[in-house]
Amino acid sequence: ADWPRHSAWQVRFEQRNSRPARMHGWQVKGQVYPSSIKGRAWLSLDSFRLLRIETDLAKSIWQIQMDYEHVAIDYAPVKFPSGKGQLWLPVSAEVYARVHKHFYRQEHEFTNFQLFSVKTRESTLESDVHP
């Protein structure tokens, strides 16, 4: 497949009915409703980086009256001010859903990424005790 400015592999996937859905779900009033999804992913032909992913409900979640959900996420290289390389991160996302016969649409643009690191040290109780 071709994706803008990239030649890409297109991979199709779908939740198996014989396996529990664990990748995505909805929480309503403290109750979790797993959702089975299906979709496509576009991977860069030369680097195998994720360029875009789209998912849809594989089947309705009748308990919360959700019969439609579509998610589309675009990824791109993000450069950091330090100039030390780049990471491929989500840069935009769209979510469309129909719940209780009402249609919802959300869009997000991701900017101002910050790169940080955390140093940790493991110790035992004996080494932390000072006489």
C-alpha positions in Angstrom: 0.0 0.0 0.0 1.0 3.6 -0.4 0.8 6.0 2.5 1.6 9.7 2.0 5.4 10.0 1.5 5.9 6.3 2.4 5.6 3.0 0.7 4.0 0.7 3.3 3.0 -2.8 4.3 -0.6 -3.0 5.2 -1.5 -5.5 7.9 -5.0 -6.6 8.7 -5.9 -8.0 12.2 -9.0 -9.1 14.0 -9.8 -10.4 17.5 -10.4 -14.1 17.5 -13.7 -15.2 18.9 -11.9 -18.1 20.7 -9.8 -15.7 22.8 -10.8 -13.1 25.4 -10.6 -9.5 24.3 -7.8 -7.8 26.3 -6.5 -5.0 24.1 -9.4 -2.5 24.4 -12.4 -1.9 26.5 -14.8 0.5 28.1 -15.4 1.2 31.8 -18.9 2.4 32.6 -20.0 2.9 36.2 -17.1 0.8 37.5 -17.9 -2.1 35.2 -15.4 -3.1 32.5 -16.7 -4.1 29.1 -14.0 -5.6 26.8 -14.4 -4.9 23.2 -13.3 -7.1 20.3 -11.6 -5.0 17.6 -10.5 -5.5 14.0 -8.4 -3.1 11.9 -5.4 -2.3 9.7 -1.9 -1.0 10.4 0.4 0.7 7.9 4.1 -0.1 8.5 6.9 1.6 6.7 8.3 -0.7 3.9 11.9 0.1 4.7 12.0 0.5 8.5 8.8 -1.3 9.6 7.9 1.7 11.7 4.2 2.1 12.5 2.7 4.9 10.3 -1.0 4.6 11.0 -3.4 2.3 12.7 -7.2 2.1 12.3 -9.5 0.0 14.5 -13.2 -0.8 14.5 -15.5 -2.8 16.7 -15.6 -6.4 15.6 -19.0 -6.7 17.3 -21.3 -4.5 19.2 -21.1 -4.1 23.0 -24.8 -4.5 23.7 -24.5 -4.0 27.5 -23.6 -0.3 27.0 -25.5 0.1 23.7 -22.3 0.8 21.7 -22.7 -0.4 18.1 -20.0 1.6 16.4 -16.5 2.8 17.2 -13.7 3.8 14.8 -10.2 4.9 15.9 -7.5 6.3 13.6 -4.0 7.2 14.9 -1.2 8.7 12.8 2.4 8.3 13.9 5.4 10.4 12.8 9.0 11.1 13.8 9.3 13.5 16.7 12.5 15.4 17.2 13.5 16.7 20.6 15.3 20.0 21.3 18.4 18.2 22.5 18.9 17.0 18.9 19.7 13.5 20.1 17.7 11.4 17.7 14.0 11.1 17.3 11.1 8.8 18.3 8.1 7.7 16.3 5.1 8.7 18.4 1.3 9.3 17.9 0.8 12.8 16.5 -3.0 12.7 15.9 -5.9 10.6 16.8 -9.6 10.5 15.8 -12.3 8.6 17.6 -15.9 8.1 16.4 -18.5 6.2 18.4 -22.2 5.6 18.5 -23.6 4.9 22.0 -27.3 4.9 22.9 -28.0 6.0 19.3 -25.9 9.2 19.8 -22.9 9.8 17.6 -19.6 11.2 19.2 -16.5 12.5 17.5 -13.2 13.4 19.2 -10.0 14.6 17.7 -6.6 15.0 19.4 -3.3 16.6 18.1 -0.2 15.7 20.2 2.5 18.4 20.4 5.1 19.7 22.9 6.6 16.2 23.6 9.1 16.1 26.4 11.8 13.5 26.8 13.1 12.7 30.2 14.8 9.8 32.0 14.6 8.5 35.5 17.5 6.9 37.4 16.8 4.3 40.0 18.9 2.4 42.4 17.9 -0.9 44.2 18.9 -1.4 47.8 18.1 -3.8 50.6 16.9 -2.9 54.1 20.3 -3.9 55.6 22.2 -1.4 53.5 19.8 1.4 54.3 20.3 1.0 58.1 22.9 3.3 59.5 24.2 2.7 63.1 
